[in-house]
Amino acid sequence: MMREGWSGGFAAPQCGKAVPFRPKASLITTRLCLAKRQQRRSLLNAFKGATVRPSLTALCGGTAAKPARNRFSFGKQRVTYFLIAILLSLHLFLIPPAYAQRSSASRSGAHSTPVREAFTPADRALVERAIGVTCTERVRDPLGSMPIDEMQARPSLPVSNPDALAGARRAERLLPITKKLVANAIVELATDYDLYTTAAAKSRVNAASTRVEAVRRIKPDVDSRDNASVLLRDPRVIDFGTIFLAGLRSDEGMVSVLAHELTHIASGQADSLRPMFRAIARRATARTGLRIQGQRAEELGCDLVGVMAARAYIKQTPSWEHLPRRLARAFEHNCVDDDAADEDHLSPRNTIRALFALDVSVASEEVSDGGSDTSSWSPGLPRARTIMLTASTPVPKITPNARKLQQD
């Protein structure tokens, strides 16, 4: 409600009414109207400098739409924002994987030496060929190990059996050097899988090596038959089945099995090597497609340490025997006909497959020249043996008579 006598003049067009002009209030009305106009101008000036986002009506071309020039400018901004979003997406999704590939490509296999990470179809074919060469060598090698399925079919052997006694003496003789080889292999694997970088990680690995050094004795056991086992609450003794002792006829085969059991002891009741076992299993799964989880991961990790220990033993003990034959002995007990698996173990042949896949260089050594390739050998001719000469290998002297025969 308005009080009579205060409305009129310039207020009429603003309020939409025509009120009679009254001279007495003209000066006051004029001043009020001018004040209102100045307020409107001030408010308009305040909004002129601000950037106002176009309303939905303006974007849709309604009555409140701004000039076409503003709509075109906003369209260019939208295109710019869209291009920036695409560039950021490419940066986030493409650059980090490429960096991860470069960083992971520096480690592979069972060694800390940087090698390629990719596992190619050629590598897969090499692994299968190495399995064939290994099991062929087992048949031809006088010191080849007996396969596990054949051991299981044999009757129990008493501790006094000559073959079991010979195996027990071999195990006792090789135990000290195998303990050192296992400790070195665990450190090498922990370094390879980036599990030897912190003080806590190094402490776990060193404690594992200490547990290995504490083992003192091999105990032949009739009931263990074709198995070897350890009791973690008394980790100073390895129980060895008499059939197993008799079936491992070579030093290389015995070292690989001893190293396997020592690695169980190294992990201990606290499973301190579990992160390493899992890392090994993940790599083997990626390369072979085999399901390796739980106890299977630990068994495969122990097998890998066994192969590494046997390989190191071969390098430390020169021999006239060719390398592929000696290397095959670390795997031969898995060359079975009945290739069955269980919940805790891969099948024996899949175990060989996973081990070669983890370190393709071992497979390459197994199929190297001088292996079991007999394409150029005739049964009527003596087999030429490829030997591994080292600095410590004695060179036969040539006597004067022998020199004279050579000249003739």
Secondary structure as UniProt FT lines:
FT   TURN            4..5
FT   TURN            9..10
FT   HELIX           11..15
FT   HELIX           23..25
FT   HELIX           26..48
FT   HELIX           56..59
FT   TURN            60..61
FT   TURN            63..64
FT   HELIX           68..104
FT   TURN            105..106
FT   TURN            109..110
FT   HELIX           121..140
FT   TURN            142..143
FT   HELIX           148..153
FT   TURN            159..160
FT   HELIX           162..192
FT   TURN            193..194
FT   HELIX           199..213
FT   STRAND          217..221
FT   TURN            223..226
FT   STRAND          228..230
FT   TURN            232..233
FT   TURN            235..236
FT   STRAND          237..241
FT   HELIX           242..247
FT   HELIX           251..267
FT   TURN            268..273
FT   HELIX           274..288
FT   HELIX           295..316
FT   HELIX           323..328
FT   TURN            329..331
FT   HELIX           332..334
FT   HELIX           348..358
FT   HELIX           360..366
FT   TURN            369..370
FT   TURN            375..376
FT   TURN            379..380
FT   TURN            391..392
FT   HELIX           400..407
//
